[in-house]
Amino acid sequence: MNSSAVLSTWKALHGEFKTPGWRSIDLFQTSSCRVKLARHSPSNHEALLVTFPNTKLAPTSLLPKGKGFRMERANLGEGSDAGQWLAIVKQPAGCIDLFAAVVADIAERLSVTGDTSTDLAYQDLMGRVRGWQEFMRQGREGLSREAEQGLVGELVFLDNLMQAGLPSYSALESWKGPSDGLHDFIIGIGAIEVKSSIGNEGFLVRISSLAQLDDSHSSPLYLAALRLRSSDQGLTLNELIAETRTKLTSDRAALNLFEKALFDAGYLDMHADNYIRKFQSAEFKVLLVDSTLPRLTNFNTPPAITWAQYEIDLSSVTAPELELPEILEKLGVI
């Protein structure tokens, strides 16, 4: 269900209520939850209603509240609708179009829970709600150009991992970059840091801290670098995401991890029109992070320097390049 369908359903529920309470329409039911779109009388506020059989729900005082919408407990009365319901309700000053996008996104997440336990589905809902409220608090309007390029690089590398033989669920489970992990991928006994650059001269990659290429935190540690170029024959960020979703269609658990990672990275389909640049992979190399790779760490910089960003020109680095299948074997995952 998209946001337009959500708005149409709420419109159908609009009208005078004879008695106070909820007027609702069933959306779907899975083994984990039941979901409705609703309006409440007398406020007439739009809402999404969710119930989780046999799961203990947090009291209203502990439910997340924030800009744009709030979450509260709901009583739907007797009969088939009796039970513990959660209501995600638009705040009076909230934007109806944005709230519809929130509800469509949450409903889509819940619809793919499948055989997920009710407790896990409930926790996933709470995490998604808090993520959206943080999004609204920060007033995000999409990814910066740098973040867009970085996400493109990680998606290309993710595809390379799966082509090299790593199962899709394992590849998605290892992707830690969107959740602000120290390294972008934690795989088997080691880690891989992914960097992307764009340009026709040199192969510059930006290192964001002294810890990022410090193999004392994770060993073995590899640097995977992608040089991208702008090209009409390339793909936009949206097209890369669509391709990945298609490849993951047969693995709902992996697709669920993928959608969560996109959200954590700050990508939302509602901002798709922002991402019109087309990227093409021009060069890809993977290097072992060891004494042959020039780098700055806490161990080779003066103690007074506690933080630094720097760039490495990989076109001038003589460290041996490695093949990804060979690396995955060394990491013990294929």
Number of C-alpha atoms within 10 A of each C-alpha: 13 14 19 12 12 21 20 11 18 21 12 12 19 16 11 9 15 8 9 11 17 21 20 21 17 11 16 13 15 16 15 23 22 19 22 18 25 24 27 18 15 13 10 20 17 27 27 27 27 22 24 22 14 11 16 11 16 11 9 13 10 10 16 16 18 15 18 20 24 17 23 18 19 19 14 17 11 8 7 7 12 12 16 17 21 22 20 26 23 23 19 13 9 13 13 18 13 15 23 22 20 23 25 20 20 19 23 13 17 23 20 16 21 16 10 16 14 21 17 13 23 22 11 16 17 15 14 19 23 15 15 20 20 14 17 16 12 10 10 11 14 19 18 13 12 11 14 19 21 19 25 25 23 23 17 19 20 21 17 15 19 15 13 16 15 20 15 21 18 15 22 23 17 17 22 19 20 19 14 10 11 17 23 22 25 21 20 16 14 20 23 25 21 23 21 25 20 19 12 11 7 14 21 21 19 13 18 13 17 20 18 20 25 18 17 11 14 17 16 18 26 23 20 23 23 27 22 23 17 17 13 11 9 16 19 22 23 21 15 19 21 12 13 17 18 11 13 17 11 10 12 15 18 20 21 17 16 22 17 20 19 16 18 18 19 20 23 17 14 14 13 14 9 16 16 12 16 19 22 19 18 13 13 14 15 20 23 20 21 16 8 12 17 15 18 20 19 16 11 9 14 9 8 7 10 11 12 14 11 13 13 17 12 17 10 11 13 11 16 11 12 14 11 18 17 12 20 19 13 14 18 12 16 14
